[in-house]
Each structure stands twice: as C-alpha cells, then as structure tokens.
Amino acid sequence: MAASNSQAKAASERIPILAQAHVSDRAKKTLDLVENFVEQECIPSDLVYFSQLGEGPARWSTYPSVVDDLKAKAKKLGLWNMFLPKNHFKEGAGFSNLEYGLMAECLGKSRVASEAVNCAAPDTGNMEVIAKYGNEAQKKEWLGPLLDGSIRSAFLMTEPDIASSDATNIQLTMKKQGDHWILNGSKWWSSGAGDPRCKIYLVMGKSSPSNSNVYRQQSVMLVPANTPGIKIERMLSVYGYDDAPHGHGHITFTNVRVPDSAMVLGEGRGFEIIQGRLGPGRIHHAMRSIGAAEKALDFMLSRINDPKKKPFGKQLNEHGVILEWVAKSRLEIDAARLIVLNAAMKIDAGDAKGALLEIAEAKVMVPRVALDVIDRAVQAFGAMGVCQDTPLANMWANIRTLRIADGPDEVHLQQMGRNENKRGKAVIAKIQWQKQEGERLLKQYGVSAKSRL
C-alpha cells in the first residue's frame, strides 16, 4: 500500500452497506486490486502519458508506450474486461454491473487506468453491442481483437447539421445497392476516431426512411475505418483540450461501400441497439465521475492543509467557508454514489430497459455533483487550479461534456418529469379522499377543524 493511502480503508471495506450483500468475495478482492493498481501504477503513470504525447502533429500518430506497459501489468493481475456484466455476456470477467461500477469509480481517478484494463469508452459500449447483437462472423472479426485490446473503435451517431439529441433526426443515408450498402453523410464527436489503433466504426444511419415507424428507420453498421470514401475532416477540442490521440472526429462519408454482412442485428434495428448500448455506458460514465470527484476532494484537502499556503495569516482549513465546501462535497459524493449503485443494481435485476428511470437519475445528477466538487477544488487552488499544474481543469472539461453526451440532461429531465407527472390524477384523488376522511373523523370526534392541512 502506498504511503499516501496507508491510513485509508481498503475499497472493499468502503462499499456502501446497502450494496455489501450484493458484492461477491471475488469482486471485493478484485476491487482492492483495482484500487491499488490505480493508486500505485496508473496515477503516477499519468505524468508519463502526457509527457510521451509530446507536441504538434506527432500527438496524433504516436501512442504513449506507458499504456502498453500498464496493460501488460493489468493482464498479469487479472484486471481485464471487467465491464461486461455476467448476467448477459459470456465474454467478460464475470462481474455484475454493481461490482464493475465500484471498480469504475477507482478507474475514474486516472487518465490511463480505464484503457490499461481494457475498460475504456467507447470500446466498452461497442464491445457490448457486438457481444449482444453481433453474429458469429462479426464477433470473430471485431470482438476478439477488441477484447484483446489490440485494436480500438469509435461510435458514430451524432451529426453536425441536426439536433442530435433526437436521434430520429439522423441524416446519414444508407442505401441498398445489390448486396452492399452505400453510405453518405457526416458525423462528429466521433470519440476515439483519432487513435491510430482505431480500426472499426459503429455507424448509425438512416436505412429505411419510408418506414412509418420513425424508430425503425435507422440501422447500425460495422464499417472498417480504412474503407474508401471515409475522411476525417478535423478533430474537435473540448474547452481547448484536443484529447489526442483519442480525439473527437468530424468525419465525412462519400459513397462509402460496405457489404450486407456489416449490418448489425438487422435493418431498422438501430434504436434497439443504441438503447441497449447507452444504459450500462451511462453507469460507467457516472461511476468514473464519482472517482474524479473523490480525486478532486483529495486535491482540495491537500491544498487547504498545506502549511505553506496561509492567506491572511491562516491556513485555508481555518477559514470557515472552506470546511463547509469539504462537508458539502462529502455529502454530495456519497449521495450521488448511492444513486448510481441503485441504477446498477436495477440493471442487474433485469435489464437496462427496466432501469430507465434510475439510469436517467444517475446520468443527470452525477456530472453536476462532480462539477461542483471540482469547481470548489479549483477555487481552493486559485490560479493554479485553472492551469495544467493540477488535473482539475482537464477533469472539469471532460465531465462537463457528460451533461450533453448520451443525451443532454434536458431530454432525460423532460422524460422523467413527464413520467412522474402521470401520477397527477392519482395524487389528486388520494389527497381529496384524505381530506374527506378527515372531515368525517372531525364529525366522529365532535371537534372542529383548526387548520386546512
């Protein structure tokens, strides 16, 4: 155990009591291995990763060798592909969504950790799609190398010229021509497309525009990244960060020709696929965000207890408002964690479709909490907090995108509000009955009402 972590309880001892009984002994042991691997190997390697990236165009063609070294260490420890839930996939490590969620929190504290154990987005969601919906030929060609970590992938759904929060608006065309499909259109925010090891795109487009059901007009196809007609126009930055070599690509398709065998599940099944993909992925994002929030709180504590930093003659921890920030951060992180773990348990009990409410709650709440905690840490550090001398600014930029990714908060809130409002008539009826019953009881007891509750 690293000296800086010597006084802390092991991760398996910090599992919320509500979830303890649902976590196997094997998962608890693995959770402790993950935490030690992240704290002792990955976080120190983050410095090497950013240094090996270098400057200029080379950032997009060279990959930091430290990641491959970490992968080799992770495989020896048995920390590999923990994300595929045991209830649905035979290809994974055999953990539940809850168990992996606890591990993902640890992974969220490091830039390189998720990839080091082959649990990085968007590969995780893409592997789930191929494992769940792909045929045997597709699994052999693409799932095997992805599970091995020898290639990477990208998911192409969002488009620049439409309101992509409503996926029925997707315009990239997929037109049948003999035993092939011809793809034309553009995509952006294609995360992972810049990686030189990205070999396969999962592309969502409009294949059946005449279908009367707008949710059966789209399909998902497996398109090799080197297919003629594909062009990466540019890489998009996130608050100025280019996220090289991973990147977020703006990609155009011009008469891209792919065979029938590239279709996943079947024509018009795109919405079914993306809903199956996004549910667990949102849980992964949320738990990694909890880890980032914990890291930000650690940084805040390190700053306010630094004896060299004494504004107005006192350490920061002697200023009352700062301790309030710490207390609020602890409270909000712990509450957010329970929201996510509840969603993970709901998925484990059935599937993602049956946990839409719980997933939406986690998707909306957790990034907001993480952003608030990171912002407090930034404020505690002052000018240092907004520059590259701490990870806080980069963490804030990355997590801010989650309020947009996988559907903007407003879409989820609208759906949640609409579903909650369905109780309106029943609530009115209940309250009216309770008032009437109260009036009856007043008469029974021979008293008059002193208030109108």
C-alpha positions as CSV (number, residue, x, y, z in Angstrom):
1,M,0.0,0.0,0.0
2,A,1.4,3.4,-1.0
3,A,2.3,5.6,2.0
4,S,-0.2,8.3,1.0
5,N,-3.0,5.7,1.2
6,S,-1.8,3.8,4.2
7,Q,-4.4,5.1,6.6
8,A,-7.4,4.6,4.4
9,K,-9.7,1.6,4.5
10,A,-9.5,-0.8,1.5
11,A,-12.0,-0.2,-1.3
12,S,-13.9,-3.4,-0.3
13,E,-14.4,-2.0,3.2
14,R,-15.8,1.2,1.9
15,I,-18.7,-0.4,-0.1
16,P,-21.9,1.3,1.0
17,I,-23.7,-1.0,3.4
18,L,-26.8,-1.1,1.2
19,A,-24.7,-2.8,-1.6
20,Q,-22.4,-5.0,0.5
21,A,-24.5,-8.2,0.3
22,H,-24.7,-7.9,-3.5
23,V,-21.0,-7.9,-4.0
24,S,-19.2,-11.3,-4.2
25,D,-16.0,-12.1,-2.3
26,R,-14.2,-12.4,-5.6
27,A,-15.4,-9.0,-6.7
28,K,-14.3,-7.5,-3.4
29,K,-10.8,-8.9,-3.8
30,T,-10.7,-7.6,-7.4
31,L,-11.9,-4.2,-6.3
32,D,-9.0,-3.9,-3.9
33,L,-6.6,-5.0,-6.7
34,V,-8.1,-2.3,-9.0
35,E,-7.7,0.4,-6.4
36,N,-4.1,-0.5,-5.7
37,F,-3.3,-0.7,-9.4
38,V,-4.8,2.7,-10.0
39,E,-3.2,4.4,-7.0
40,Q,0.2,2.9,-7.3
41,E,0.7,2.3,-11.0
42,C,-1.8,4.4,-13.1
43,I,-1.9,7.8,-11.4
44,P,1.9,8.1,-11.3
45,S,1.9,7.0,-15.0
46,D,-0.5,9.8,-15.9
47,L,2.5,12.1,-15.8
48,V,4.5,9.9,-18.2
49,Y,1.5,9.6,-20.5
50,F,1.1,13.3,-21.1
51,S,4.9,13.8,-21.4
52,Q,5.1,11.0,-24.0
53,L,2.4,12.6,-26.1
54,G,4.7,15.4,-27.0
55,E,3.7,18.4,-29.0
56,G,2.3,19.1,-32.5
57,P,1.1,16.7,-35.2
58,A,3.0,13.8,-33.5
59,R,0.3,13.7,-30.8
60,W,-2.0,12.0,-33.3
61,S,0.4,9.4,-34.7
62,T,2.3,8.2,-31.7
63,Y,0.9,6.4,-28.8
64,P,2.4,6.6,-25.3
65,S,4.3,3.3,-24.6
66,V,3.5,3.6,-20.9
67,V,-0.1,2.4,-21.6
68,D,1.1,-0.9,-23.2
69,D,3.3,-1.5,-20.1
70,L,0.4,-0.9,-17.9
71,K,-1.8,-3.2,-19.9
72,A,0.8,-6.0,-19.5
73,K,0.8,-5.4,-15.7
74,A,-3.0,-5.4,-15.6
75,K,-3.3,-8.7,-17.5
76,K,-0.9,-10.4,-15.1
77,L,-3.1,-9.2,-12.2
78,G,-6.2,-10.5,-14.0
79,L,-7.6,-7.0,-14.3
80,W,-9.1,-7.1,-17.8
81,N,-12.5,-6.6,-19.4
82,M,-14.3,-6.3,-16.1
83,F,-17.2,-4.3,-17.6
84,L,-19.2,-7.0,-19.4
85,P,-21.9,-8.0,-16.9
86,K,-22.1,-11.7,-16.0
87,N,-25.9,-11.8,-16.4
88,H,-25.8,-11.1,-20.1
89,F,-22.3,-11.9,-21.6
90,K,-20.1,-14.9,-21.5
91,E,-17.1,-12.9,-22.9
92,G,-16.4,-10.8,-19.8
93,A,-14.8,-11.3,-16.4
94,G,-18.0,-12.4,-14.7
95,F,-18.9,-9.4,-12.6
96,S,-22.2,-7.7,-12.2
97,N,-22.9,-4.1,-13.2
98,L,-22.8,-3.2,-9.5
99,E,-19.5,-4.8,-9.0
100,Y,-17.9,-3.3,-12.0
101,G,-19.4,0.1,-11.1
102,L,-17.4,0.1,-7.8
103,M,-14.3,-0.7,-9.8
104,A,-15.1,2.0,-12.4
105,E,-15.1,4.6,-9.6
106,C,-11.4,3.7,-8.9
107,L,-10.6,3.9,-12.6
108,G,-12.1,7.4,-12.8
109,K,-9.2,8.8,-10.8
110,S,-6.7,8.3,-13.6
111,R,-6.4,9.3,-17.2
112,V,-4.8,6.0,-18.3
113,A,-6.5,3.5,-15.9
114,S,-9.6,2.6,-17.9
115,E,-7.6,1.8,-21.0
116,A,-5.0,0.0,-19.0
117,V,-7.6,-2.6,-18.0
118,N,-9.4,-2.5,-21.4
119,C,-12.5,-0.9,-19.9
120,A,-12.3,2.5,-21.8
121,A,-15.1,4.2,-23.7
122,P,-16.2,4.0,-26.4
123,D,-14.8,0.5,-26.7
124,T,-16.8,-0.8,-23.8
125,G,-20.1,0.1,-25.3
126,N,-19.1,-1.1,-28.7
127,M,-18.0,-4.4,-27.4
128,E,-21.3,-4.8,-25.6
129,V,-23.1,-4.1,-28.9
130,I,-21.1,-6.7,-30.8
131,A,-21.3,-9.2,-28.0
132,K,-25.1,-8.8,-27.6
133,Y,-26.2,-8.1,-31.1
134,G,-23.4,-9.3,-33.5
135,N,-23.4,-12.6,-35.4
136,E,-20.6,-15.1,-35.0
137,A,-18.6,-13.7,-38.0
138,Q,-18.8,-10.2,-36.6
139,K,-17.7,-11.3,-33.2
140,K,-14.7,-13.2,-34.7
141,E,-13.6,-10.3,-36.8
142,W,-14.0,-7.4,-34.4
143,L,-15.0,-8.5,-30.9
144,G,-12.0,-10.8,-30.4
145,P,-9.4,-8.1,-31.2
146,L,-11.3,-5.5,-29.1
147,L,-11.5,-7.8,-26.1
148,D,-7.8,-8.5,-26.5
149,G,-7.1,-4.7,-26.6
150,S,-5.1,-5.0,-29.8
151,I,-7.4,-2.5,-31.7
152,R,-9.8,0.3,-30.7
153,S,-13.1,1.6,-32.0
154,A,-15.4,4.6,-32.4
155,F,-19.2,5.0,-32.2
156,L,-20.6,7.4,-34.9
157,M,-24.1,8.7,-34.1
158,T,-24.0,12.5,-33.6
159,E,-24.2,14.7,-36.6
160,P,-23.3,18.4,-37.1
161,D,-26.2,19.7,-39.1
162,I,-29.2,18.4,-37.0
163,A,-30.4,18.4,-33.4
164,S,-28.8,15.1,-32.5
165,S,-30.5,15.0,-29.1
166,D,-33.4,13.5,-31.1
167,A,-31.8,10.5,-32.9
168,T,-34.7,10.3,-35.3
169,N,-33.2,13.3,-37.0
170,I,-30.1,11.4,-38.2
171,Q,-29.5,12.1,-41.8
172,L,-26.5,9.9,-42.9
173,T,-28.0,7.8,-45.6
174,M,-27.6,4.0,-46.0
175,K,-28.9,3.0,-49.4
176,K,-29.1,-0.6,-50.6
177,Q,-27.3,-1.4,-53.8
178,G,-27.3,-5.1,-54.6
179,D,-25.6,-7.0,-51.8
180,H,-23.9,-3.7,-50.5
181,W,-24.9,-0.5,-48.8
182,I,-23.8,2.9,-49.8
183,L,-23.2,5.4,-47.0
184,N,-23.3,9.2,-47.5
185,G,-23.3,11.9,-44.8
186,S,-21.2,13.3,-41.9
187,K,-20.7,12.6,-38.2
188,W,-18.9,14.4,-35.5
189,W,-17.9,13.9,-31.8
190,S,-16.7,10.5,-33.0
191,S,-14.7,9.8,-29.9
192,G,-11.7,7.6,-30.4
193,A,-11.5,8.2,-34.1
194,G,-8.1,9.9,-33.9
195,D,-6.4,6.9,-32.3
196,P,-4.1,5.3,-34.8
197,R,-5.3,1.9,-33.5
198,C,-8.9,2.7,-34.2
199,K,-9.9,0.1,-36.8
200,I,-13.7,-0.1,-36.7
201,Y,-16.5,2.4,-36.6
202,L,-20.0,1.5,-35.4
203,V,-22.1,3.8,-37.6
204,M,-25.8,4.7,-37.1
205,G,-27.6,6.0,-40.2
206,K,-31.0,6.1,-41.9
207,S,-31.5,2.9,-43.9
208,S,-35.4,2.8,-44.1
209,P,-36.6,6.4,-44.4
210,S,-40.1,5.3,-45.7
211,N,-40.9,3.2,-42.6
212,S,-43.9,4.6,-40.9
213,N,-42.3,4.0,-37.5
214,V,-39.7,6.7,-37.1
215,Y,-37.9,4.4,-34.6
216,R,-37.4,1.7,-37.3
217,Q,-35.8,3.9,-39.9
218,Q,-32.2,3.6,-38.6
219,S,-29.6,0.9,-38.6
220,V,-26.2,0.3,-37.2
221,M,-23.4,-1.0,-39.4
222,L,-19.8,-2.1,-38.7
223,V,-17.6,0.0,-41.0
224,P,-13.8,-0.5,-41.1
225,A,-12.0,2.8,-40.5
226,N,-9.9,2.4,-43.7
227,T,-12.9,2.0,-46.0
228,P,-12.6,4.2,-49.2
229,G,-14.7,7.3,-49.0
230,I,-14.2,8.0,-45.3
231,K,-12.4,11.2,-44.4
232,I,-11.5,12.6,-41.0
233,E,-12.1,16.3,-41.6
234,R,-10.8,17.6,-38.3
235,M,-10.5,16.9,-34.6
236,L,-12.8,18.8,-32.2
237,S,-11.5,20.2,-28.9
238,V,-13.2,20.2,-25.5
239,Y,-12.8,23.6,-23.9
240,G,-9.5,23.8,-25.7
241,Y,-8.3,20.2,-25.0
242,D,-7.7,18.1,-28.1
243,D,-7.7,14.8,-26.2
244,A,-5.0,13.4,-28.5
245,P,-4.5,10.8,-29.7
246,H,-8.0,9.6,-28.8
247,G,-9.7,12.7,-30.2
248,H,-13.3,13.5,-31.2
249,G,-13.5,13.4,-35.0
250,H,-15.6,15.2,-37.6
251,I,-15.9,12.6,-40.3
252,T,-17.5,12.6,-43.8
253,F,-18.8,9.6,-45.7
254,T,-18.8,9.9,-49.5
255,N,-20.2,6.8,-51.4
256,V,-18.7,4.5,-48.7
257,R,-19.5,1.0,-49.8
258,V,-19.9,-1.8,-47.2
259,P,-21.3,-5.3,-47.6
260,D,-24.6,-6.7,-46.3
261,S,-22.6,-8.6,-43.7
262,A,-21.7,-5.2,-42.0
263,M,-25.3,-4.8,-40.7
264,V,-25.7,-5.4,-37.0
265,L,-28.8,-7.3,-35.9
266,G,-30.9,-6.3,-38.9
267,E,-32.2,-3.4,-40.9
268,G,-34.2,-0.9,-38.9
269,R,-32.9,-2.2,-35.5
270,G,-30.7,0.8,-34.8
271,F,-32.8,2.3,-31.9
272,E,-33.0,-1.1,-30.2
273,I,-29.2,-1.3,-30.4
274,I,-28.3,2.2,-29.1
275,Q,-30.8,1.9,-26.2
276,G,-29.1,-1.4,-25.2
277,R,-25.7,0.3,-25.6
278,L,-26.3,3.6,-23.7
279,G,-27.8,2.3,-20.5
280,P,-24.8,0.5,-19.0
281,G,-22.5,3.1,-20.6
282,R,-24.1,5.9,-18.6
283,I,-23.5,3.9,-15.4
284,H,-19.8,3.6,-16.3
285,H,-19.5,7.3,-17.0
286,A,-21.3,8.1,-13.8
287,M,-19.1,5.9,-11.6
288,R,-15.9,7.2,-13.2
289,S,-17.2,10.7,-12.5
290,I,-17.6,9.7,-8.8
291,G,-14.0,8.7,-8.8
292,A,-13.0,12.0,-10.4
293,A,-15.0,13.9,-7.7
294,E,-13.2,11.9,-5.0
295,K,-9.9,12.8,-6.6
296,A,-10.9,16.5,-6.6
297,L,-11.8,16.3,-2.9
298,D,-8.4,14.8,-2.2
299,F,-6.7,17.7,-4.0
300,M,-8.9,20.2,-2.1
301,L,-7.8,18.6,1.2
302,S,-4.2,18.7,0.2
303,R,-4.4,22.4,-0.6
304,I,-6.3,23.5,2.4
305,N,-3.9,21.6,4.7
306,D,-0.7,22.9,3.0
307,P,1.2,24.7,5.7
308,K,2.9,26.9,3.1
309,K,-0.4,28.4,2.0
310,K,-1.7,30.9,4.6
311,P,-3.9,33.6,3.2
312,F,-4.5,36.4,5.8
313,G,-2.2,34.5,8.3
314,K,-4.3,31.3,8.4
315,Q,-4.3,28.0,6.7
316,L,-7.2,27.6,4.3
317,N,-8.8,25.0,6.6
318,E,-9.1,27.6,9.3
319,H,-11.4,29.7,7.1
320,G,-15.0,28.5,7.9
321,V,-16.4,28.5,4.4
322,I,-13.7,26.1,3.2
323,L,-14.7,23.4,5.7
324,E,-18.3,23.9,4.5
325,W,-17.1,23.2,0.9
326,V,-15.5,20.0,2.2
327,A,-18.6,18.9,4.1
328,K,-20.9,19.6,1.1
329,S,-18.6,17.7,-1.2
330,R,-18.5,14.7,1.1
331,L,-22.3,14.7,1.4
332,E,-22.9,15.1,-2.4
333,I,-20.4,12.5,-3.5
334,D,-21.9,9.9,-1.1
335,A,-25.4,10.6,-2.2
336,A,-24.5,10.5,-5.8
337,R,-22.7,7.2,-5.4
338,L,-25.9,5.6,-4.0
339,I,-27.9,6.9,-7.0
340,V,-25.5,5.2,-9.4
341,L,-25.2,1.9,-7.4
342,N,-29.0,1.8,-7.2
343,A,-29.2,2.1,-11.0
344,A,-26.6,-0.6,-11.4
345,M,-28.5,-3.0,-9.1
346,K,-31.7,-2.3,-11.0
347,I,-30.0,-3.3,-14.3
348,D,-28.6,-6.4,-12.7
349,A,-32.1,-7.4,-11.5
350,G,-33.5,-7.2,-15.1
351,D,-32.0,-5.1,-17.9
352,A,-31.3,-1.5,-18.9
353,K,-34.8,-1.0,-20.3
354,G,-36.3,-1.8,-16.9
355,A,-34.0,0.7,-15.2
356,L,-34.6,3.8,-17.4
357,L,-35.6,6.0,-14.5
358,E,-32.7,5.0,-12.3
359,I,-30.2,5.4,-15.2
360,A,-31.6,8.8,-16.0
361,E,-31.3,9.9,-12.4
362,A,-27.7,8.9,-12.3
363,K,-26.9,10.4,-15.7
364,V,-28.3,13.8,-14.7
365,M,-27.2,14.0,-11.1
366,V,-23.7,12.7,-11.0
367,P,-21.9,15.0,-13.5
368,R,-23.5,18.0,-11.7
369,V,-22.1,16.8,-8.4
370,A,-18.7,16.1,-9.8
371,L,-18.5,19.5,-11.5
372,D,-19.5,21.3,-8.2
373,V,-16.8,19.4,-6.3
374,I,-14.1,20.0,-8.9
375,D,-15.1,23.7,-9.0
376,R,-14.6,24.0,-5.3
377,A,-11.2,22.4,-5.5
378,V,-10.3,24.8,-8.4
379,Q,-11.4,27.7,-6.2
380,A,-9.3,26.4,-3.3
381,F,-6.2,26.3,-5.5
382,G,-6.9,29.7,-7.1
383,A,-4.9,30.4,-10.2
384,M,-3.1,27.0,-10.1
385,G,-6.5,25.3,-10.3
386,V,-7.2,26.6,-13.8
387,C,-3.8,25.7,-15.4
388,Q,-2.0,22.5,-16.2
389,D,-0.3,22.2,-12.9
390,T,-3.2,20.2,-11.4
391,P,-5.5,17.8,-13.2
392,L,-8.6,19.8,-12.1
393,A,-9.2,21.9,-15.2
394,N,-8.9,19.0,-17.5
395,M,-11.2,16.9,-15.3
396,W,-13.8,19.7,-15.3
397,A,-13.7,20.0,-19.1
398,N,-14.2,16.2,-19.6
399,I,-17.0,15.8,-17.1
400,R,-18.8,18.9,-18.4
401,T,-19.3,17.1,-21.7
402,L,-21.3,14.4,-19.9
403,R,-24.2,16.7,-19.4
404,I,-24.5,16.6,-23.2
405,A,-23.2,13.2,-24.1
406,D,-25.6,10.2,-24.2
407,G,-28.5,12.6,-24.4
408,P,-28.5,16.1,-22.9
409,D,-29.8,16.5,-19.3
410,E,-32.9,18.3,-20.5
411,V,-34.0,15.3,-22.5
412,H,-33.8,13.0,-19.5
413,L,-35.3,15.5,-17.2
414,Q,-38.3,16.0,-19.6
415,Q,-38.9,12.3,-19.8
416,M,-38.5,11.9,-16.0
417,G,-40.9,14.8,-15.4
418,R,-43.4,13.5,-17.9
419,N,-43.4,10.1,-16.3
420,E,-43.6,11.5,-12.8
421,N,-46.5,13.7,-13.8
422,K,-48.5,10.7,-14.8
423,R,-49.2,10.3,-11.0
424,G,-51.0,13.6,-11.0
425,K,-54.6,12.4,-11.2
426,A,-54.0,9.6,-8.7
427,V,-52.3,12.1,-6.3
428,I,-55.3,14.5,-6.6
429,A,-57.7,11.6,-5.9
430,K,-55.7,10.5,-2.9
431,I,-55.4,13.9,-1.3
432,Q,-59.2,14.6,-1.9
433,W,-60.1,11.3,-0.2
434,Q,-57.8,12.1,2.8
435,K,-59.5,15.5,3.2
436,Q,-62.9,13.9,3.1
437,E,-61.9,11.2,5.5
438,G,-60.5,14.0,7.8
439,E,-63.9,15.7,7.7
440,R,-65.6,12.5,8.6
441,L,-63.3,11.9,11.5
442,L,-63.9,15.5,12.8
443,K,-67.6,14.8,13.0
444,Q,-66.9,11.4,14.6
445,Y,-64.8,13.0,17.3
446,G,-67.1,16.1,17.7
447,V,-64.4,18.7,17.0
448,S,-64.0,21.4,14.5
449,A,-61.0,21.9,12.2
450,K,-58.4,24.4,13.3
451,S,-56.4,24.2,10.0
452,R,-56.8,23.0,6.5
453,L,-54.0,20.6,6.0
